[in-house]
Amino acid sequence: MIKINKRTFIPGDELIYRASRSSGPGGQNVNKVNTRVTVLFDVANTEYLSGEQKQRILNHLASRASKEGVLRVISQKHRTQKGNRAAAAERLEELLKEALEVKPVRKKTKIPYQEKQRRLEGKKRRSIIKDLRKKIP
């Protein structure tokens, strides 16, 4: 089960795990055992997320999602399928939390008048110094 926040969770039966041959460390074991794990999560057809949540996830994770709305996460860090399975599920959880996190809107701040005047005064002073360096014709 993937817990996104207090009210939102995704049960394990919504996730599809696929194993394939890994390209990472493992010696001869790499050629024989399917240790790389791909987790597939059908965002578009899940009933555990609202329409707005689905849209946010698909927009935020567009590069990881297919045209049908299936999200894909791959892990091949570990030498065992069990380790990669746990790592992929953990990564999927992190990605979903990040996609559904509502970030506050930044408010533009106005530069104080005195600060603006101080900056312009400094520029004028620098300009005068440079003018004094010039050769007089």
N, C-alpha and C positions, 0 to 999 in steps of 0.2 A: 504494500500500500504506500502511495506517495501522498504525504501531507503537505499541502501548499500553504494554508493558513488555518486559523481556528475552525472556519466553516467549510473550507474547500479541501476535498481529498479525492484521490483517484485509486480505486481498488486494483489489486494486482492482476485481476482477470481482464482488465482493459489493456494491459501491456502485452505485446507479442515479442518474445525473445527468439533470436536466430543466431546460431553459432556458425562460424566459418574459420578457415585457416588464417592464422595471424602471421604478420610479417616481422614481429618483434623478436626479443631474445627467447631462447629456449633450445638452441642447438638442433639436434635431429628431431626433437619432439615437435618442432614447428611444422615439419613435413608430415606428421602423422595425426596430430590431434587438433580438433577444432576449438581453439581457445578464444578467438576474437568473438565478441558478442555485440549484436546490433539490437537495440530496443526500438520497437515501433509503437507509436501511440497515435491512434486515429482521433485527432482533435476535432475534426469536422463532424463526426458522428457520435461523439460521446454525449451521454446524458447527464454527466456529473459537472459540466461547466455551462454557464449561461452563454447566450449568443454574443454578448459584449466581451466576455472573457475569451471565448474562442477567437474572436476577431483580433483582440490584443495579442494573443499568443501567435497567431498566424502572421500578423504584421511584424512583430518583434523578431520572430524566428523564421522569417521567410526563406533564408538560405538553407535551413535544415528541413523544411517542409516540402512535400511534393504538391503537385497541382490538385490532388484529391484531398489534401489537408491531413496527410499522415506525417507526423513528426518522427525524425530518425536520429538516434544518438548511438555512436559507436565507441567501444572501449577495447583496447588491446594492450593496456599498461601491464597487466599481470600475466603470469605464466599459466594461471588456471582459469578455467571457464567460470568457476564460482566467483573468483575475485573480480573478473571482468564484468560479470553479471551485476554484482553489487555496485561496482564503480559506475557502470552505465546508468543504473537506476538512480544513483545518487546525483549524477550529472544532470539527468532529466529533471529531477526534483529542483535542483538549483536553477536550471534554465526557466522552468515554469514559474518559480517564485520571482525571479528577476523580471520576467515578462509581465506578470500580473501586479508588480509593485507600482503604486501610483506615486509618481514623483511630484513634489510641490512645484508650482509655477514660480519662476524667478521674477522678482519685482525689480524693475529698473530703478536705480537710485540717481538722484540729481547731484552733480558736483557742486559743492558749496561755492558761493560767490567769492569769498575770501581766498579759497584755494585756487580758483581760476586766476584771480588777480596776481597771486604769488607766483604762479607758473609763468604768466606773461611777463612779469617784472624780471624774472630770471632769464627769460629769452632776450629781453631788451638789453640787459646787462651783458650777456654773452655777445650779442651783436656789436655793442660798443667796443668791447675788448678786441674783437676781430677787426673792426674798422680802424682801430689804433695801430694795428700791425701793418696795414697797407702802406706802400710807398707813396709819398706825396709827389705829384708830377711837377 
